[in-house]
Amino acid sequence: MVTQDLTGPPVEPRDAATVVLVRDGAAGLEAFLLRRVAGMAFAGGMTVFPGGGVDRRDADTSVAWSGPPPSWWAARFGCSVELATALVCAAVRETFEESGVLLAGPSSSSVVADTAAYASARAALVARELSLAQFLASERLVLRADLLRPWANWLTPVEEPRRYDTYFFVAVLPEGQSADGVTTEASDAAWQRPAEAMADWKDGRRALMPPTWVTLAELDELGSVSAVLDAPRTVSKVIPKLVREGSVFRVVVP
């Protein structure tokens, strides 16, 4: 684990959004997981949910929007309306980039059933050649903020040289769509029951960061999509601590 020189101030965290995609499988609730490519600067080799850093263009207020307004999200996440706008847009954009799942539709009450037609736009979003607002406008699509639920807020420990203030959302896989995990940032992707993913972690087959295994444990306890959507959530910022034990650092979750 790489830590920074604590004689200086902590690194300023970057805002980020993560989306926990869920569905009801044959054997129970499943979550979509990506294994990040080993050697990446942040969380290399770790199994994570789709997500990433906020792009400055994610705050574009021209995006066609359906569902709870940015002010509602700002109240739930305890942040500014501008940041709330950017977080919801980043959540939709990153989910589409990393899984091919698009939380948008031709109208405020519909959702895209097949995203294959938007493959070139997906690549342009990844390359930052296109913003989410530009993509949605060109395809006459509406962002479906009502398909997202606020879940959690995790801030990387102050000792880390790369820090993210990550806001977690939950979304159900839209009917007709599939998650493919076609992204250069992941070596593999799969739907998995939370209990199985945690068992893989305990047996050394997966590496999980605290926000991921805590979220998986919560999902496992709930057990179904309906229970997840109905679960009351109060979001507060969680900041794990790094504790040195000899030559080893241990993560402590409050």
N, C-alpha and C positions, 0 to 999 in steps of 0.2 A: 504494500500500500504506500502510495506517495503522499507525503504531507508537506505543507508549506512551512516556511520559517515563521514560527509564532511570535518572533520579536517584532514583526511588522503587523499592519492591520489586516483583517481577513479580506480575502478576495471578494469583490462585489459579485453577488450571484446574478445569473442570467435568468430571466423569466422563461418558463417552459410549460408545455401542456402534454399530458399523457391521457390516453383513452383506453379504458378497460373494456374491450369488446367481449360481450357474453352471448351465449345462446343456450338453449335447452337441448342437450344431446340425448342419445338413447339411454345412457346410464346416469344422466343428471346434468347439472350445470357445467358448462365448459367456458374457458377463457382462451382468447387467442394470444399466443406468446411467440416472441421473436428472440432468437439467440444472436446477440450482437457479435459482429466479426471480432475475433481475437486481435489484440494489438491496437484497437481504437483508443484514442486519447482518453475517452471517458467511458467507463463501464464495459470495456472490451471483454468479450467472452461471457458476459452476463445475460441471463434470460430476462426479458423485459416486456412490457406492453408497448404498443405503438405510441410514438410521441417524439417530441423534440423541442428545440428552442423557438421562441417567438421571433418572427420576422417583423421588422418595423412596418411593413406593408399590411400586416395582419390587422392593424388598427384602422384600416380604411373603412369609414362609415358609409360608403356608397354601396356596400354589399347588400343584396336583397336578403332580408332576414325574416324568419318566421319563428314564433315561440317566445319564451321569456325574453324581455329586452335586456340590453347590457346593464341597466341599473339593477335589475333583479339579480344578475350574476355577480355584480359588484357587491351587493349586500350579502350574498351567500359566501363569497370568497374573502370579504373584507378588504377589497382593493378599489382602485379608482374605476370609473366607468370606462375610461379609455383602455386601461389594462384589461378589464373584463371583456371588452370587445375583441381585443387582440387575442386573448386566451381562447375564447370560443372559436374564433376563426382559425387559430393555430391548431386547435384540437381537430377541427374538420379537415384542414389541409394535411396535417401530419398523418392522420388516419388514412386518408386517400393515398398519400405518397407511399406509405410503408405497408399497407395491406390491400389497397385497391377498393376499400369500402368507402362509399361516398354518402355522407349524411346530408343530402340535398335532393331536391326534386323539382319538377316542372311547375309546381304550385305549392302553396303553404300547407296543403293537406296530402301531398303525394311525395313519393321518394323514388329515385332512379332504381330500376329493377336490374339493369345490366350495365356495368360501367366499362365494358370493353371498348365502346365507341370513343371513350375519353383517354385512351392509352397515350396518345401523343401529348395531350394536355398534362397528363400525370407526369410524364418525363420532363416537360417544360417547367412544371412546378418544382420538381426536384432540383433542376438546374438553376432555379431562381430566375428563369427567363420570363416567367408569368406569375402574377400574384393571384391569390384566391379570388379576389374581387373581380379581376379581369377575366378569369376563367368562368366564373359563374355568370357574369354579364354576357359573355360571348355565347354561352350555351343556353341563356335564358333560364337559369336555374336559381332556386331559392335555398338559402342555407336553412337547415332545419335544426335550430337550436333546441327545439322541444324534444328532439331525439336524444339529447344529452342530459345527464344528471350530475350535479356536483358531488364529489366523493371525498377528497382529501387534499391536503396541502403539505408537502414535504420540502424542507430546506436542507441542502447538503451541509454537513458539519463544517464548522469554521476552519478546521485544520486542513481541509482539502484544497488543492491548488486550482481545481475546476469546480465551481459551485453553481447549482441551479435551484431556483425557487420554483418548484414544480407543482402545478395544480392538476389534480386527478379528476377525470370525468369517467362516467360509466355510460355505455351505449349498447343497445341490443343490435345484433346483426340484422340489417333490413331484409325483409322477405325478398327472395330472388337474387340477392347478392351473395358473393363468396369472398372470403379473405384469402389472398394468395401469398403474401409475404415476399413479393418480388421487389426487393430492395437491395442495393449494394451494401447496406449497413448490417444486414443479417445473413448468417450462414445457414440458418434453417428456421422454419416457422411451423407451428401446428396448433390445433385446438387441443386442449387438455383439461381434464377435470382438476380443480384446485388441489384436491387431496393427492392426486398422482404427481402433480408438479412439485408439491412440497416433499413428497416421498423421494422423488428424484434428487431434490436438493439435499436432503438428509443423507442420502446414499452416495452423494458426490457426482451424480450424473448431470446436475444442473447447478449453476451458480446464481444465487439470487441476492439482490440488495434488500435492505430492510423494508423499504416501501413496497416492494413487490411481494415479499413473503407475508407481510402483514395484510396486504390487500387480498392475497390468495386465501389466507386464513379466514378473513371476513366473508369472502365469497363462499367458502366451503361451509361455513356455519349457516349461511342463508339458504343455500342449496338449490335455488331455482331462480329463473329470470323474474318471475312475478314478485318473489320475496326481495330480490335486489332492488327492483323499481319501487317497492313499497317501503323499503327500509328508511326510517327517519335518520337524517344525517345533519350534524352540526360540524362545519368545517373549521378547524383551528390549525394554526401552523405547528408542525411537528419538526423538531430539530434534534436528530440523533447526536450523540456525543462519542468521540473517540477516546478510549481509555487505554493507556499504555500499560501492558503487563510484561515487564522485562523487555524483550526485543519484539514483542507482538502487540499489535493494536487490536482492541476489541470494540465493536460497535454496541453502544447502549442506547436502546430506544426508550424515551421517557414514558 
